[in-house]
Amino acid sequence: MVETFIKENSGEYKKKALWQNLPKKMMYQTYNNTIQYLLESNKIAMDKEEHIVWIWDPIIAKKYLLRKDLTIE
């Protein structure tokens, strides 16, 4: 739910405002854990004004994951 909402509203909300506008309510601690996971997995980023932006592109990720010269051995 959080991922979908961020994709649809990328760059519109800061962290707390995004939580307040989610279509279904969730506990803030759960929301914080979800945001932390998305940041660490490089699916979202925050701009200098702390707006949350969706940056994950599976097509580009797949392209780079398939490159042999970028693998760790």
C-alpha angles and dihedrals in degrees: 000000000000093000093050093048092050092048091052095044102032112169096003101099140045118224100273095039090051090053091049092051099047112128091236124033120245134176113275093233091055089047091051091052090050093050091048091051092049091049093049093047090050094239093122136025136189122233122219091274089052096248111153114240130188109232104162116117112179094195093058092041091053090048092056095040090057094053110106093204090062098052124110114233 
